[in-house]
Amino acid sequence: MIIDCQSCPVRDLHCDDCMVTALLTPTTAELPLDAAERAAVTRFAGAGLVSALEAGAATARREPWAAHARAVG
């Protein structure tokens, strides 16, 4: 299968709900925490809600249906 975003008839109009993104984005992809997420986890650890070990191992996960996910192309 060849996916060519350059020839897509709704390119730049419907990239946010493109099915290609859902097909190509792995659901189990672990991502590093961004600054805000890391700050939140650090505060949880400081308050004793999670252990330092759990806080150090925390990762983010991209959900294929998330509104912030961008389509390829």
Contacts in CASP RR format, 6 or more apart in sequence:
PFRMAT RR
TARGET T0000
AUTHOR 0000-0000-0000
METHOD contacts of the structure
MODEL  1
MIIDCQSCPVRDLHCDDCMVTALLTPTTAELPLDAAERAAVTRFAGAGLV
SALEAGAATARREPWAAHARAVG
3 20 0 8 1.000
3 72 0 8 1.000
5 11 0 8 1.000
5 20 0 8 1.000
5 71 0 8 1.000
5 72 0 8 1.000
5 73 0 8 1.000
6 73 0 8 1.000
11 73 0 8 1.000
15 21 0 8 1.000
15 70 0 8 1.000
15 71 0 8 1.000
15 73 0 8 1.000
16 67 0 8 1.000
16 69 0 8 1.000
16 70 0 8 1.000
16 71 0 8 1.000
18 71 0 8 1.000
18 72 0 8 1.000
20 71 0 8 1.000
20 72 0 8 1.000
21 64 0 8 1.000
21 69 0 8 1.000
21 70 0 8 1.000
21 71 0 8 1.000
21 72 0 8 1.000
22 64 0 8 1.000
22 65 0 8 1.000
24 72 0 8 1.000
25 62 0 8 1.000
25 64 0 8 1.000
25 69 0 8 1.000
26 62 0 8 1.000
27 63 0 8 1.000
27 64 0 8 1.000
28 61 0 8 1.000
29 61 0 8 1.000
29 62 0 8 1.000
30 59 0 8 1.000
30 60 0 8 1.000
30 61 0 8 1.000
31 59 0 8 1.000
31 60 0 8 1.000
31 61 0 8 1.000
31 62 0 8 1.000
32 59 0 8 1.000
32 60 0 8 1.000
33 41 0 8 1.000
33 58 0 8 1.000
33 59 0 8 1.000
33 60 0 8 1.000
34 60 0 8 1.000
37 58 0 8 1.000
37 60 0 8 1.000
41 50 0 8 1.000
41 55 0 8 1.000
41 56 0 8 1.000
41 58 0 8 1.000
42 55 0 8 1.000
44 50 0 8 1.000
44 55 0 8 1.000
45 51 0 8 1.000
45 52 0 8 1.000
45 54 0 8 1.000
45 55 0 8 1.000
50 58 0 8 1.000
62 69 0 8 1.000
63 69 0 8 1.000
END
